[in-house]
């Protein structure tokens, strides 16, 4: 799949969505705590006739000291005036099943993984305030694409376990290369396509854990109508990536 974010078709979609952010569609403001001193302030917008909406988001960093005020208490005490600093503002034109995952990468930097539309994903480099936005061209061509609704960073693998589903289908997990977080050309593997038996046996996969450099999944077997725990090693993941498609 190629990145269609700059295509004429997708840019037209963004322009059409401008009306979503008109004042009469504003519904509420909320704060989303990401941990590690970071938070997102979301202004939500939703037309009264729509079943879903979007939002304008601002990521704030940890509070910094802006000024010190000395207190006359005989001890030389000071009061620090703190202020959070805005790192980046962006919009989402479809906030259904939205998620935000703050990742401390193996390269030592922080990245935020999130979505700006129902399909695709975005990565924000907190140090540079740059966003890499990926929109699958298959979706714009009318083909079904995987909808992300959360990610887990597999640090020892430099990979993401992306939770989600195809529209109207059971949950699944895609493994996505993440050694270079801002790259548009990541490789991915659908776990249920790769494990023995695949979709002939299993119809659902859920993230269950990552420990000891081993990924655990909870998969539903349609042939015997029960869940089964499946372990995936780093070696197995690397084999899949060698044959993997590109996003």
C-alpha positions as CSV (number, residue, x, y, z in Angstrom):
1,X,0.0,0.0,0.0
2,X,1.1,3.5,-0.8
3,X,0.5,6.6,1.4
4,X,-2.3,8.6,-0.2
5,X,-2.3,11.5,2.3
6,X,-1.1,13.9,-0.4
7,X,-3.3,12.6,-3.2
8,X,-5.9,14.9,-4.8
9,X,-8.7,12.6,-3.6
10,X,-7.7,12.7,0.1
11,X,-6.9,16.4,0.1
12,X,-10.4,17.0,-1.2
13,X,-11.7,14.9,1.7
14,X,-9.8,17.2,4.2
15,X,-11.2,20.3,2.5
16,X,-14.7,19.0,2.7
17,X,-14.3,18.3,6.4
18,X,-13.5,22.0,7.2
19,X,-17.2,22.7,7.9
20,X,-17.0,20.1,10.8
21,X,-14.9,22.6,12.8
22,X,-17.4,25.5,12.6
23,X,-18.4,27.0,15.9
24,X,-22.0,25.7,16.0
25,X,-20.6,22.1,15.9
26,X,-18.4,22.5,19.1
27,X,-19.6,20.1,21.8
28,X,-17.1,20.0,24.6
29,X,-13.5,20.3,25.8
30,X,-11.7,17.5,27.5
31,X,-8.2,16.7,28.8
32,X,-6.5,13.4,28.1
33,X,-3.7,12.5,30.4
34,X,-0.9,10.6,28.7
35,X,1.4,10.2,31.6
36,X,5.1,11.3,31.9
37,X,3.9,14.9,32.2
38,X,2.1,15.0,28.9
39,X,-1.5,15.7,28.2
40,X,-3.8,16.4,25.2
41,X,-6.6,19.0,25.3
42,X,-9.3,18.0,22.8
43,X,-12.0,20.4,21.4
44,X,-14.7,18.0,20.1
45,X,-16.9,18.9,17.2
46,X,-20.0,17.0,15.9
47,X,-22.8,18.2,13.7
48,X,-26.2,17.6,15.2
49,X,-27.2,15.4,12.2
50,X,-24.1,13.2,12.3
51,X,-23.4,10.0,14.0
52,X,-19.8,10.8,14.7
53,X,-17.5,13.8,14.8
54,X,-13.9,14.9,15.0
55,X,-11.7,17.1,17.1
56,X,-8.9,19.6,17.3
57,X,-6.1,18.5,19.6
58,X,-3.2,20.2,21.3
59,X,-0.4,18.2,23.0
60,X,1.1,19.9,26.0
61,X,4.4,19.0,27.6
62,X,5.5,18.8,31.2
63,X,5.1,22.2,33.1
64,X,8.2,24.4,33.0
65,X,9.2,27.1,35.5
66,X,8.3,30.5,34.1
67,X,9.1,32.7,37.1
68,X,10.1,32.6,40.7
69,X,8.6,34.7,43.5
70,X,10.4,35.1,46.7
71,X,8.3,34.8,49.9
72,X,9.2,37.0,52.9
73,X,9.1,34.2,55.4
74,X,12.6,34.5,56.8
75,X,13.7,31.3,55.1
76,X,14.4,32.5,51.6
77,X,11.6,30.4,50.2
78,X,10.3,30.9,46.7
79,X,7.1,30.1,44.8
80,X,7.5,28.7,41.3
81,X,5.0,29.7,38.6
82,X,4.6,26.8,36.3
83,X,3.2,26.8,32.8
84,X,2.7,23.9,30.4
85,X,4.0,24.4,26.8
86,X,2.1,23.5,23.7
87,X,4.0,21.1,21.5
88,X,1.7,20.5,18.5
89,X,-1.9,21.1,17.4
90,X,-3.7,18.9,14.8
91,X,-7.1,17.8,13.7
92,X,-8.9,14.5,13.3
93,X,-11.8,14.4,10.9
94,X,-13.2,11.1,12.3
95,X,-12.7,10.4,16.0
96,X,-14.5,7.0,16.2
97,X,-12.4,4.5,18.3
98,X,-9.7,7.1,18.7
99,X,-6.6,6.2,20.7
100,X,-3.3,7.9,21.8
101,X,-0.2,5.9,22.7
102,X,2.9,7.7,24.1
103,X,6.0,5.7,23.3
104,X,9.5,6.0,24.7
105,X,11.4,4.5,21.7
106,X,14.6,2.6,21.8
107,X,16.2,5.6,20.1
108,X,15.6,7.5,23.3
109,X,12.9,9.8,21.9
110,X,9.2,10.1,22.6
111,X,6.6,9.5,19.9
112,X,2.9,9.7,20.0
113,X,0.9,7.2,17.9
114,X,-2.7,8.1,17.1
115,X,-5.2,8.5,14.3
116,X,-6.4,11.6,12.3
117,X,-9.1,9.6,10.3
118,X,-10.9,6.3,10.6
119,X,-8.2,4.6,8.5
120,X,-4.5,4.9,8.7
121,X,-2.4,6.2,11.5
122,X,-0.1,9.1,12.5
123,X,3.2,9.4,14.4
124,X,4.2,12.7,16.2
125,X,7.9,13.1,17.0
126,X,7.7,15.2,20.2
127,X,11.3,16.5,19.8
128,X,10.7,18.0,16.3
129,X,6.9,18.5,16.5
130,X,6.7,16.8,13.1
131,X,3.8,14.5,12.2
132,X,4.1,11.5,9.8
133,X,0.5,10.8,8.6
134,X,-0.3,7.6,6.7
135,X,-3.5,7.0,4.8
136,X,-3.7,3.7,2.9
137,X,-4.5,4.1,-0.8
138,X,-6.4,0.8,-0.8
139,X,-9.1,2.5,1.3
140,X,-9.5,5.3,-1.2
141,X,-9.7,2.7,-4.0
142,X,-12.7,1.2,-2.3
143,X,-10.8,-1.8,-0.7
144,X,-11.1,-2.7,2.9
145,X,-8.3,-1.7,5.2
146,X,-7.4,-2.5,8.8
147,X,-8.8,0.0,11.4
148,X,-6.3,0.6,14.2
149,X,-7.9,1.1,17.7
150,X,-4.7,0.9,19.8
151,X,-1.1,-0.1,19.8
152,X,1.5,-1.7,22.1
153,X,5.2,-1.0,21.6
154,X,7.3,-4.2,21.5
155,X,10.5,-2.6,22.6
156,X,12.9,-5.5,22.0
157,X,11.5,-6.0,18.5
158,X,11.2,-2.3,17.4
159,X,7.7,-3.1,16.4
160,X,4.1,-2.2,17.1
161,X,1.3,-4.7,17.9
162,X,-1.6,-2.8,16.4
163,X,-5.1,-3.8,17.7
164,X,-8.1,-3.3,15.5
165,X,-10.3,-4.9,12.9
166,X,-11.6,-4.8,9.4
167,X,-15.0,-3.1,9.2
168,X,-17.7,-5.3,10.8
169,X,-15.2,-8.1,11.4
170,X,-13.8,-9.6,14.7
171,X,-10.7,-8.2,16.4
172,X,-7.3,-8.8,14.9
173,X,-3.6,-7.9,15.5
174,X,-1.2,-6.6,12.9
175,X,2.6,-6.4,13.7
176,X,4.1,-3.3,12.2
177,X,7.9,-2.5,11.9
178,X,8.8,0.6,14.0
179,X,12.5,0.8,13.9
180,X,12.2,4.1,12.1
181,X,8.9,5.6,13.5
182,X,8.7,8.5,11.0
183,X,9.0,6.3,7.9
184,X,6.0,5.9,5.6
185,X,7.3,2.6,4.4
186,X,6.7,0.2,7.3
187,X,6.3,-3.5,6.9
188,X,3.4,-5.3,8.5
189,X,2.0,-8.8,9.1
190,X,-1.5,-9.9,9.9
191,X,-1.0,-12.4,12.7
192,X,-4.0,-14.5,11.7
193,X,-2.5,-14.7,8.2
194,X,0.8,-16.0,9.5
195,X,0.1,-18.5,12.3
196,X,-0.5,-22.2,11.4
197,X,-4.1,-22.7,10.3
198,X,-4.7,-19.0,9.9
199,X,-8.2,-17.8,9.1
200,X,-9.3,-21.4,8.3
201,X,-9.1,-22.1,12.1
202,X,-9.0,-18.7,13.9
203,X,-11.4,-15.8,13.5
204,X,-10.2,-13.4,16.2
205,X,-6.9,-12.3,17.9
206,X,-6.4,-10.0,20.9
207,X,-3.2,-8.7,22.5
208,X,-2.6,-10.5,25.7
209,X,0.9,-9.4,26.8
210,X,4.6,-8.9,26.0
211,X,7.1,-10.3,28.4
212,X,10.5,-11.9,28.1
213,X,10.8,-10.8,24.5
214,X,7.7,-13.0,23.7
215,X,4.3,-11.8,22.4
216,X,1.2,-13.4,23.8
217,X,-2.1,-13.4,21.9
218,X,-5.6,-14.6,22.8
219,X,-7.1,-16.2,19.7
220,X,-10.5,-17.6,19.1
221,X,-10.7,-21.0,17.4
222,X,-13.8,-21.2,15.2
223,X,-13.5,-25.0,14.7
224,X,-13.7,-25.9,18.5
225,X,-15.4,-22.6,19.7
226,X,-12.8,-21.7,22.3
227,X,-10.0,-19.3,23.0
228,X,-6.4,-20.4,22.8
229,X,-3.2,-18.6,24.0
230,X,-0.6,-18.3,21.3
231,X,3.1,-17.3,21.9
232,X,5.1,-15.6,19.2
233,X,8.9,-15.3,19.5
234,X,11.1,-12.6,18.1
235,X,12.6,-15.0,15.7
236,X,9.2,-15.9,14.3
237,X,8.4,-12.2,14.0
238,X,11.6,-11.6,12.1
239,X,10.7,-14.5,9.7
240,X,7.3,-12.9,9.0
241,X,8.8,-9.5,8.4
242,X,11.2,-10.8,5.8
243,X,8.2,-11.9,3.7
244,X,5.9,-9.0,4.9
245,X,4.1,-6.5,2.7
246,X,4.6,-2.8,3.1
247,X,1.9,-0.5,4.5
